[in-house]
């Protein structure tokens, strides 16, 4: 894959995520716990950090200091903190002992002077803080936390870059969490959306957290905060006034109150020399817990000699002096603390989802390597046809899924005898594809964007300067319907650009919703058509339900074409009788009894021998009937044969009825192999299966061919057994009371191939449908449905102008490209492509 700047950022992001992300998870959780430390300690320590006034009068500051000194003799008191709240305990700070950086702080009952016990659980919060700051590992831990904090800044910026949505102006794209997502998509969605929620909080936390990690950072912030601040002019030193008078704490406090009458908490630092008395206090309604003001009083006169208020500081000074409130979120009020706490507690989410995404990528990479090794072990097949070029399978993959499917696609084609080459889409240019047969496996990334490795190819293709006439292609578009606005967006865009550049589709685009096995079986069905190997086992067998064949009627006796039959099936469980017009029946075929008997005879085994299959016991003949028959080897036991069996591949048929009809109806033409034997699926349904016999069937939703929900006009075009899907659409429209329907249908001869003639003519008489049937063998020159469309060009344009949708069903060879060319000539290629993008031009061709 081509290395891009985005890819480099992604690789660094995930590598740091699975390393530093674990550290950040611990730092985040401990930070969240510390968010309301004071409030929690206060709630857990009633009678220690709070007291009950009970009608008592607070002691004066001097008396309080005196009683604490008497209770703790030999310990010098360094500070006294009082609160204006009647329930708050006072706090006394003691001078540090020798060898200690800080002295002890104890809560004191302001009404009695009693030194209160040490608060419980403080040790827990102290340990939590040590884990938060340095992982409780001193300098080594401090450096790890510091580096991880820098990485968190990178995560914020790179994460924003990596998830930048295509519709960046939509708040929903940025912030809406879709709980309908599942699997890997949900993990990525959760990681990116929640990351956007907490982006600002994480940036603030990380940029302030670096203050405690690095001295150079702290110095830089201080220098920034101080820049532009007028230099402080020191007052002239007063004349020597001798020793200061004895400290009168009560008088000093009264002087403080006179200068700062509105305060909520104040701390007096007791001086040890002749310096001023220093008070640090919070306003009655402070901005946050560190929005401190300072007031200095002259020791001799108790007059203010310095008064610095928080509110008078510049914004830079407030920020520089509020690192902790910014880090905690209290700078933004209580709401900010709650938001920052929740953001901190969410930090493990990113480590967990990041690891899960990483492990999923590893698993996919191993699966891709296994698939690549299996493909390399297959002997290459020679190129077939007029071109010596092998079939090119190109994948546009972001997580490896598309690459895995491309390798599996190549293996299936090589099994069918095709020469195949697999490459990432970014390894080729559009011009190199001219004249080739190419299969694209295209994932969609982000908000409908191409995967990183496909961006260069897509850019060149969008330029429209390259003609791709002669390119025959197929597109498998991978997506997730949980992303409604971007479902299979890149695959659809790729298909549109290829078609616009003149390339011819081998079949209609196949869209896969979150790895839907049914859609992948449909893709594999097309691969069988390309390689000619239609008997390859399904990548994942359908979960069949048991139905019963209740009716089989030949529709075209004497036809020049193969015999076509009307079939009706009923479910064993009435709850299975539900589908929409346009859906597909997946049939599990079986070998005819004569073929099984011949194989058993060659192998020397009895068909009634019981064998174990998937935990169930059944006769060997029943297991063989729905499996690919291996080469008979006499002497092999019945169970050994059963253990090696692989199921027959499914067959797909358009459903021709509605649940209201009481049965699932099909229109199936018997197809013959080159050796004259009937086709596997058609032969089973039209001849070998007996009326009343059980049929394995699964209904596959086909939303790409469902009818419009409103009363807009509907033009239906098809041929042959394609009438099946069109008949179901007509039934649904008529049942809904929508009568603006126009059916253009082609077959060989009116005398033999007028399928469901009575029903169609009855609808026409009732004004439910305009009916144009084209019989190619009933006229001197062959006339097909595309010719009838060209003859009705003006009316088709009128219908389209009135909002009509167009549905095409039938053979891919001849009819489908002919109809497409006729519609493009009538409406214009751009108009037709726009209708396809809007869902107004839909095809079910085979």
ABEGO torsion letter per residue (X at the ends): XBBBAAAAAAAAAAAAAAAAAAAAAAAAAAAAAAAAAAAAAAAABBGAABBBAGGBBBBBAAAAAAAAAAABBGBBBABBBBBABAABBBBBBBBBBBGBABBBBBBBBAAAGBBBBBBBGAAAAAAAAAAAAAGGAEAAAAAAAAAAAAAAAAAAAAAAAAABBABAABAAAAABBBAABBEAAAAAAAAAAAAAAAAAAAAAAAAAAAAAABAAAAAAAAAAAABGBBBBBBBBBBBBAEBBBBBBAAAAAAAAAAABABBABBBBBBBABABBBBBBBBBABBABAABBBBBBBBAAAGBBABBBBAAABBAAAAAAAAAAAAAAGAAAEAAAAAAAAAAAAAAAAAAAAAAAAAAAAAAAAAAAAAAAAAAAABBBBBBBEABABBBBBBBBBAAGAAAAAAAAAAAAAAAAGBBBBBBBAAABBAAAABGBBBBBBBBBBEBGBBBAAAAAAAAAAAAGABBABGBBBBBBBBBBAABAAABGAAAAAAAAAAAAAGBBBABBBBBBBGGBAAAAAAAAAAAAAAAGBAABBBABBBBBBBBBBABBBBABBGBABBBBBBBBBBBABAAABBBBBGBBBBBBBBBBAAAAAAAAAAAGBBAABBBBBGGBBBBAAAAAAABBBBBBBBGBBAAAAAAABBBBBBBBBBBABBAAAGBBBBBBBBBBBAAGBBBAAAAAAAAABBBGBBBBBBBBBBAAABBBABABBBBBBBBEAAAAAAAAAAAAAAAAGBABBBBBBBBABAAAABBGAAAAAAAAAAGABBBBBBBAAABABBBBAAAAAAAAAAAAAAAAAAGBBBBBBEBABGAAAAAAAAAAAAAEAAAAAAAAAAGABBBBBX
